[in-house]
Amino acid sequence: MTSPMKKSSTQTLKKSNPETAKRKPAARSAYSKAEVEEIFRRFSIQRPEPKGELEHVNPFTLVVAVALSAQATDAGVNKATRALFKVADTPQKMLDLGEDKVRDYIKTIGLFRNKAKNIIALSRRLVEVYGGEVPKTREELVTLPGVGRKTANVVMSMAFGIPTIAVDTHIFRIANRIRLAPGKTPDEIEAKLMRIIPKQYLFHAHHWLILHGRYCCKARKPECERCIIADICKSPEKTCDVPAPLVELPPQLFGPTD
């Protein structure tokens, strides 16, 4: 018979043993399937054809623009790349321009020195490995210098029409704030969103969430009175339960403010 002391000691070991401890399950979406569908139905009425706000003229300039947008605003990137893309809109032209001149064009963007190196390096790889063409798969895209999963997802969606979810700061905030797809990492949130968003809304979902975060559910203070999903939203931060009128917004203009 086990003594009380031994039994207590055994229980303590079980509790402290990481191999036997139960893992805390990841938080699930706070919304039912019907609620998620209604959220994206409303987004689709508000913005039938949402667009990314990084200016580009082809898949290559899109890759460059998205890579430059890390820790920078779309408005700041657009201002710098308008002149750059007029003289270098292909990988070969970018290589011919050279790192020093690329740096001069993008010096108003954060981390411009390292980004200039990456632009030249990814241009060289595109020329030497892919014949100057931007690859379509995520596995190939992430081999390009300065291109991570988020950038690859944006390019796949915007350049090649492949439904993806690129989790930027806006989507990361929205997913956690309104408890749509809570997660600690962008990859975790991406996987959850890909799983819960109805297929008919998946292609535009990335842009709907970004634009909702950029213009309505803002980082510093969400503008709940302007929110079309205020009645569905389960955020503990929300200040309004009455949804804004569901009307189609005017066509987007380039030059976001945040």
N, C-alpha and C positions, 0 to 999 in steps of 0.2 A: 504493500500500500504506500502510495506517495505521500510524503509529509506535506502539510500546508506550505512550509517554506520552500520545498522543492517544487511544488506545483506553481507557486507564485513566481519562482525563478524561471520555470519553463515558459510561463505565459509572457514574462518580460522578454525573454529571448525571441519568442514568436513575433512580438510586437515590433522589436527593434531590427529584426532580420529583413533587409530590403528584398530578399528573394521571396519571402512569404507574405510581405505586406501587400494589401490590396491597392491597386492603382486607382486614383481618383478618375472617374470617367470624364471625358471632355464634355464641356457644356454644349448642349444641343441648341438648335434654333428655337427661339421662343414663339415661333409662328407655325400655324397649321399649314398644310399643303394649300388649302383654299385661300388662306390669308396671303401666302407668298404669291400665289397667282394673281390675286387682286392688286397687290403692290405693283407688280410689273405691268399689269393691264393698265393701271393708271399712268405709270411712267410712259407707256407706249402711246397713250393719248396725248399726254403733255408734250412729248418730243418724239414724233413718229420716226424721224430719221436723225438720231443724234450723231454728232461727228466729233472726232478728236480735234483738239485745238492747236496741235503742233503743225505748222505749215511745212509741206513737203511736196515734191513733184514726182517722185517715183519711190520704189521700195528702198533704194540705197539712201536717199536723203531722209527717208523716214527712220531708218536704222540710226543714222547719225543724229537726227533731231532727238529721238527718244534717249539715246545714250547721253546726249548733252543735258537732258532735262533732269538728271539725277541731282538733287539738292539745288534745283533752280526752278524758276517759274516758267510756264509755257510762254508767257509774254516776253520774258527776257531771252529765251532761246530763239523765238521767232525774230526778234529784233536783230540778233546776231547772225542768224542763218540766212536771212533774206539776201544779203550781199554775198555771203559765202557760196550759196547754191547757184548764184548767177554765173560764177566762174568755175565751180567744181560740183557738178551734179552726177558724176560717175566715179567709181573707185579709181580709175586711171587718172582722171583729171585731178582728183584729190591728192594722189601720189605726186603728180607733176607739180602741184602747188607747193608741197613740202610742209614739214612740221612748223617751221618758223612763221610762215605766212598764215597757216591755219590758226596758229596761236594768236596772231594779230587780229584775225576776224572774230574770235570767240573770247577775247580777253575780258569782256564784260560779264562773262558767266563764271560762276563759282567753280573752283578746281580746274581752271582752263588749261593749265600746263599739262596736267596728267591726261585730261580729256583730249588735248591735241595729239599727244602720243598715241592714245588709243585709236583715234580716228585714222591716223596714218597706218597704224598696225592692222586695224580691221580692213582698211582699204587694200593693203598689201595681201592679206589673206584671201580676200574676195577675188583679187586678180589672179593670184598664184594657185589657189585651190578650187575656186568655183567659177573661173572664167569670167569674172567681173559681174556675175549674177548673184543676187541675194538668195540664199537657200530658203526653202519653205518649211523645213521641219525644226522643231524646238531643239532637238539634239544637235543639229548642225549650227543653228543660230547661236547657241550658247558657247560655241567654240571660238566665236569672234571676240577679240579683245574689247573689254568694256561692255559686253552684252551679257546680261544675266537673264534669269527666267522671266522677270517682269517685262523687260525690253523685248525678249523673244515673243512673249504672248501678245504684246501690242502689235508687233510687226505681223505676226501670223493673222491677227484679226483685221487690222486696217489695210494691209497690203495684199493679203491673199484670201480674205473672207472666211477664215477658219475660226469658228466660235471658241473663244478663250476668255479667261478672267485674269486680267493683269492687276494684281493687288498693289496699288500705290498707297500713299498716305491717306487719301480721301476714303478709299474703299476699306482700308484697315480700320479707320476711325468709325465709319458708318456701320460696318459689320459688327463691331463690338458695342458701339454706343446704343444702337437700336436693338441689339441682340438678335440680329438676323442670322449671323454665322459667327458666333464668338470663337476667338482663337488667339493664341499667343504668337503665332508666326504667320507671315504672308502665305506660305505653302499650305498651312492648315486651313486658313480661311478660304483660299482658292479651291481646295478640295471640297469643302462644305458647300460653297456657292455653286460649284459645278454640279453638285449632287441635288441641291434643292430647287434651283431655278428651272422653271418649266422650259422644255426644249424650244418652244415657239418664241420665247423671249431671250434665249441665251445669247444670240449673236450681238444684240444691242445692250445687253445687261451691263457690261463693263462700262460703257459710256454713260448710261443712265445713272449708275451709282456714283461715278466720278462727278458728273454735273450736279447731281443732287447734293453731294458733299461740298462742292465748290460754291454753289450759289444759294443753297437753302440751309442744309444741315451743317453750317459752318463750324470750323474748329473752335474758335473762341466763344461763339454764342450762336446756337442754332436758332434760326428764325422760324419757330414752330407755327406762327400765325400764317406763314406763306407756304406751309407744307401740305401737299395733296394727300398724304397718308397719315395725317395727324391723328385720325380716329383709330387707325390700326396700330400705329407705332407703340411699342412697348418699352421705350427708353425711359428710365427713371428720371432723366433730365428734362423731359418734355414739359412745356408750359401751356400747351393748348391741346384740346381734344376735338376741336372742330376743324375739319379739313378745308383747305383753301379751294376755291372754285377750280374744277377740272376742265381747263381749256388748253388748247394748243398754243404753245409759245411761238413768238416770232422766230424766223430763221436765226441760227447762231451766227455770231460775229467772232472773228479771231481777236485775241488779245485779252485773255482772262486776267483777273486782278490778283489771284493768289495761287 
